[in-house]
Amino acid sequence: MPKLKTNRGAAKRFMRTAGGRFKRAQSHFNHILTKKSPKRKRHLRPSSLVNAADQAAVKKMLPYR
């Protein structure tokens, strides 16, 4: 079998946790931050886990993670 390629976009967005799940950052926190309230920006800060429904898709994109 040939080697599988890692999806580079996914590699930059997701990190594997010790339990085997994937960690992701919240969206809408990169630019146009001036119009967003401090409360909204604070709630966008913490990372969360990828939904169980999307777990298989992310796993396929990151075969060696």
DSSP file (Angstrom, degrees, kcal/mol; ACC not computed):
  #  RESIDUE AA STRUCTURE BP1 BP2  ACC     N-H-->O    O-->H-N    N-H-->O    O-->H-N    TCO  KAPPA ALPHA  PHI   PSI    X-CA   Y-CA   Z-CA
    1    1 A M              0   0    0      0, 0.0     3,-0.1     0, 0.0     2,-0.1   0.000 360.0 360.0 360.0 137.2    0.0    0.0    0.0
    2    2 A P        -     0   0    0      0, 0.0     2,-0.1     0, 0.0     0, 0.0  -0.341 360.0 -89.7 -73.4 163.6    1.2    3.5   -0.8
    3    3 A K        -     0   0    0      1,-0.1     2,-0.3    -2,-0.1     0, 0.0  -0.395  41.1-121.2 -69.4 151.2    1.5    6.1    2.0
    4    4 A L        -     0   0    0     -3,-0.1     2,-0.3    -2,-0.1    -1,-0.1  -0.734  22.3-123.4 -93.3 144.0   -1.5    8.3    2.6
    5    5 A K        -     0   0    0     -2,-0.3     2,-0.3    58,-0.0    -1,-0.0  -0.690  18.9-128.8 -87.9 139.8   -1.3   12.0    2.3
    6    6 A T        -     0   0    0     -2,-0.3     2,-0.7    56,-0.1    56,-0.2  -0.684  23.8-117.2 -81.7 136.7   -2.2   14.2    5.2
    7    7 A N     >  -     0   0    0     54,-2.6     4,-2.1    -2,-0.3     3,-0.2  -0.679  25.4-155.8 -73.5 112.6   -4.7   17.0    4.5
    8    8 A R  H  > S+     0   0    0     -2,-0.7     4,-1.3     1,-0.2    -1,-0.2   0.819  88.8  55.1 -67.0 -32.4   -2.5   20.0    5.2
    9    9 A G  H  > S+     0   0    0      1,-0.2     4,-0.7     2,-0.2    -1,-0.2   0.911 111.4  44.7 -64.8 -41.6   -5.4   22.3    5.9
   10   10 A A  H >> S+     0   0    0      1,-0.2     4,-2.3     2,-0.2     3,-0.6   0.859 106.8  60.1 -69.8 -35.6   -6.8   19.9    8.5
   11   11 A A  H 3< S+     0   0    0     -4,-2.1    -1,-0.2     1,-0.3    -2,-0.2   0.828 106.8  47.3 -62.3 -31.5   -3.3   19.4   10.0
   12   12 A K  H 3< S+     0   0    0     -4,-1.3    -1,-0.3    -3,-0.2    -2,-0.2   0.692 117.6  42.2 -81.2 -18.8   -3.2   23.1   10.8
   13   13 A R  H << S+     0   0    0     -4,-0.7    12,-0.5    -3,-0.6     2,-0.4   0.739 108.8  52.2-101.4 -26.9   -6.7   23.2   12.3
   14   14 A F  E  <  -A   24   0A   0     -4,-2.3     2,-0.4    10,-0.1    10,-0.2  -0.891  54.2-168.0-121.5 144.9   -7.0   20.1   14.5
   15   15 A M  E     -A   23   0A   0      8,-1.7     8,-3.5    -2,-0.4     2,-0.3  -0.985  25.8-121.1-127.2 140.5   -4.9   18.5   17.2
   16   16 A R  E     -A   22   0A   0     -2,-0.4     6,-0.2     6,-0.2     2,-0.2  -0.592  25.8-143.4 -78.7 137.4   -5.2   15.0   18.7
   17   17 A T    >   -     0   0    0      4,-3.0     3,-1.6    -2,-0.3    -1,-0.0  -0.469  29.1-102.2 -92.2 171.5   -5.9   14.8   22.4
   18   18 A A  T 3  S+     0   0    0      1,-0.3    -1,-0.1    -2,-0.2    -2,-0.0   0.811 122.4  56.4 -63.3 -29.6   -4.5   12.1   24.7
   19   19 A G  T 3  S-     0   0    0      1,-0.0    -1,-0.3     2,-0.0     3,-0.1   0.464 121.9-105.0 -83.1  -1.3   -7.9   10.4   24.6
   20   20 A G  S <  S+     0   0    0     -3,-1.6    -2,-0.1     1,-0.3     2,-0.1   0.447  83.2 117.9  94.3  -0.4   -7.8   10.1   20.8
   21   21 A R        -     0   0    0     -5,-0.0    -4,-3.0     1,-0.0     2,-0.4  -0.344  64.8-107.6 -89.3 178.4  -10.4   12.8   20.1
   22   22 A F  E     -A   16   0A   0     -6,-0.2    28,-2.7    28,-0.2     2,-0.3  -0.921  20.3-149.0-116.4 136.2   -9.6   16.0   18.1
   23   23 A K  E     -AB  15  49A   0     -8,-3.5    -8,-1.7    -2,-0.4     2,-0.3  -0.757  19.6-177.7 -97.9 143.8   -9.4   19.5   19.5
   24   24 A R  E     -AB  14  48A   0     24,-3.3    24,-2.5    -2,-0.3     2,-0.2  -0.960  24.0-117.9-140.1 158.5  -10.3   22.5   17.4
   25   25 A A        -     0   0    0    -12,-0.5     2,-0.2    -2,-0.3    22,-0.1  -0.628  37.5-103.0 -91.4 155.1  -10.4   26.3   17.7
   26   26 A Q        -     0   0    0     18,-0.5     3,-0.3    20,-0.3    -1,-0.1  -0.497  38.3-122.1 -74.1 145.7  -13.6   28.3   17.6
   27   27 A S  S    S+     0   0    0      1,-0.2    -1,-0.1    -2,-0.2     0, 0.0  -0.275  84.4  46.5 -82.3 173.4  -14.3   30.2   14.3
   28   28 A H  S    S+     0   0    0      1,-0.1    -1,-0.2    -2,-0.1    16,-0.1   0.751  80.9 103.9  67.6  29.7  -14.8   34.0   13.8
   29   29 A F        +     0   0    0     -3,-0.3     3,-0.1    15,-0.1    -1,-0.1   0.123  58.1  76.0-124.7  22.2  -11.8   35.0   15.9
   30   30 A N  S    S-     0   0    0      1,-0.3     2,-0.3     2,-0.1     3,-0.1   0.838  99.6  -3.2-102.5 -41.6   -9.2   35.9   13.3
   31   31 A H  S    S+     0   0    0      1,-0.2    -1,-0.3     2,-0.0     0, 0.0  -0.910 104.7  48.7-148.6 174.4  -10.2   39.3   11.9
   32   32 A I        +     0   0    0     -2,-0.3     3,-0.2    -3,-0.1    -1,-0.2   0.938  63.2 148.4  54.4  51.2  -12.8   42.1   12.1
   33   33 A L    >   +     0   0    0      1,-0.2     3,-0.7    -3,-0.1     8,-0.1   0.603  47.1  79.6 -88.9 -12.9  -12.6   42.0   15.9
   34   34 A T  T 3  S+     0   0    0      1,-0.2    -1,-0.2     3,-0.0    -2,-0.0   0.861  94.5  45.9 -67.2 -35.0  -13.3   45.7   16.5
   35   35 A K  T 3  S+     0   0    0     -3,-0.2     2,-0.4     2,-0.1    -1,-0.2   0.564  95.2  92.4 -85.4  -6.8  -17.1   45.3   16.1
   36   36 A K  S <  S-     0   0    0     -3,-0.7    -4,-0.0    -4,-0.1    -3,-0.0  -0.703  81.3-117.7 -89.0 138.0  -17.2   42.2   18.3
   37   37 A S     >  -     0   0    0     -2,-0.4     4,-2.4     1,-0.1     5,-0.2  -0.314  21.3-114.5 -71.7 155.7  -17.9   42.8   22.0
   38   38 A P  H  > S+     0   0    0      0, 0.0     4,-2.3     0, 0.0     5,-0.2   0.866 117.9  53.7 -57.2 -36.9  -15.3   41.8   24.6
   39   39 A K  H  > S+     0   0    0      2,-0.2     4,-2.0     1,-0.2     5,-0.1   0.920 108.7  48.3 -63.7 -43.7  -17.7   39.2   26.0
   40   40 A R  H  > S+     0   0    0      1,-0.2     4,-1.0     2,-0.2    -1,-0.2   0.911 113.2  47.5 -63.3 -43.0  -18.2   37.6   22.5
   41   41 A K  H  X S+     0   0    0     -4,-2.4     4,-0.8     1,-0.2     3,-0.2   0.870 109.8  53.5 -66.8 -36.5  -14.4   37.5   21.9
   42   42 A R  H >< S+     0   0    0     -4,-2.3     3,-0.6     1,-0.2    -1,-0.2   0.892 108.7  49.2 -64.6 -39.8  -13.8   36.0   25.4
   43   43 A H  H 3< S+     0   0    0     -4,-2.0    -1,-0.2     1,-0.2    -2,-0.2   0.704 107.3  55.8 -74.8 -18.4  -16.3   33.2   24.6
   44   44 A L  H 3< S+     0   0    0     -4,-1.0   -18,-0.5    -3,-0.2    -1,-0.2   0.647  92.5  77.8 -82.8 -15.5  -14.6   32.5   21.3
   45   45 A R  S << S+     0   0    0     -4,-0.8   -19,-0.2    -3,-0.6    -2,-0.2   0.929  72.8  77.4 -65.5 -52.1  -11.2   32.0   23.0
   46   46 A P  S    S-     0   0    0      0, 0.0   -20,-0.3     0, 0.0     2,-0.1  -0.263  77.7-124.1 -68.0 148.4  -11.3   28.5   24.5
   47   47 A S        -     0   0    0    -22,-0.1     2,-0.3   -21,-0.0   -22,-0.2  -0.441  26.9-164.8 -82.7 161.4  -10.9   25.5   22.2
   48   48 A S  E     -B   24   0A   0    -24,-2.5   -24,-3.3    -2,-0.1     2,-0.2  -0.832  23.7 -90.0-138.0 177.3  -13.4   22.7   22.0
   49   49 A L  E     -B   23   0A   0     -2,-0.3   -26,-0.2   -26,-0.2     2,-0.1  -0.630  42.5-102.6 -93.4 150.2  -13.7   19.1   20.8
   50   50 A V        -     0   0    0    -28,-2.7   -28,-0.2    -2,-0.2     5,-0.1  -0.462  48.8 -98.6 -66.6 139.5  -14.8   18.1   17.3
   51   51 A N    >>  -     0   0    0     -2,-0.1     3,-1.2     1,-0.1     4,-0.8  -0.236  27.1-118.5 -59.3 147.8  -18.3   16.8   17.2
   52   52 A A  T 34 S+     0   0    0      1,-0.3     4,-0.5     2,-0.2     3,-0.5   0.815 113.8  59.7 -59.2 -32.4  -18.7   13.0   17.3
   53   53 A A  T 34 S+     0   0    0      1,-0.2    -1,-0.3     2,-0.1     4,-0.2   0.784 110.8  40.6 -67.6 -27.1  -20.5   13.2   13.9
   54   54 A D  T <> S+     0   0    0     -3,-1.2     4,-2.0     1,-0.1     5,-0.2   0.474  89.0  94.3 -99.2  -4.7  -17.4   14.8   12.3
   55   55 A Q  H  X S+     0   0    0     -4,-0.8     4,-2.2    -3,-0.5     5,-0.2   0.890  84.2  49.5 -56.4 -45.6  -14.8   12.6   14.1
   56   56 A A  H  > S+     0   0    0     -4,-0.5     4,-1.9     1,-0.2    -1,-0.2   0.882 109.5  51.6 -65.3 -39.3  -14.5   10.0   11.3
   57   57 A A  H  > S+     0   0    0     -4,-0.2     4,-1.5     2,-0.2    -1,-0.2   0.907 111.9  45.9 -64.9 -42.9  -14.0   12.7    8.6
   58   58 A V  H  X S+     0   0    0     -4,-2.0     4,-1.5     1,-0.2    -2,-0.2   0.894 110.2  54.5 -67.1 -39.4  -11.2   14.4   10.5
   59   59 A K  H  < S+     0   0    0     -4,-2.2    -1,-0.2    -5,-0.2    -2,-0.2   0.876 107.4  50.7 -61.0 -38.7   -9.6   11.0   11.3
   60   60 A K  H  < S+     0   0    0     -4,-1.9    -1,-0.2     1,-0.2    -2,-0.2   0.843 109.4  50.3 -68.2 -34.8   -9.5   10.2    7.6
   61   61 A M  H  < S+     0   0    0     -4,-1.5   -54,-2.6     1,-0.3    -1,-0.2   0.754 116.1  42.9 -75.3 -24.4   -7.9   13.6    6.8
   62   62 A L    ><  +     0   0    0     -4,-1.5     3,-1.2   -56,-0.2    -1,-0.3  -0.662  67.5 164.9-120.9  74.4   -5.2   13.0    9.4
   63   63 A P  T 3  S+     0   0    0      0, 0.0    -1,-0.1     0, 0.0    -2,-0.1   0.757  75.9  41.0 -66.5 -25.2   -4.1    9.4    9.0
   64   64 A Y  T 3         0   0    0      1,-0.2    -5,-0.0   -60,-0.1   -58,-0.0   0.167 360.0 360.0-111.4  19.1   -0.9    9.6   11.0
   65   65 A R    <         0   0    0     -3,-1.2    -1,-0.2    -6,-0.2   -49,-0.1   0.403 360.0 360.0-103.3 360.0   -2.0   11.8   13.9
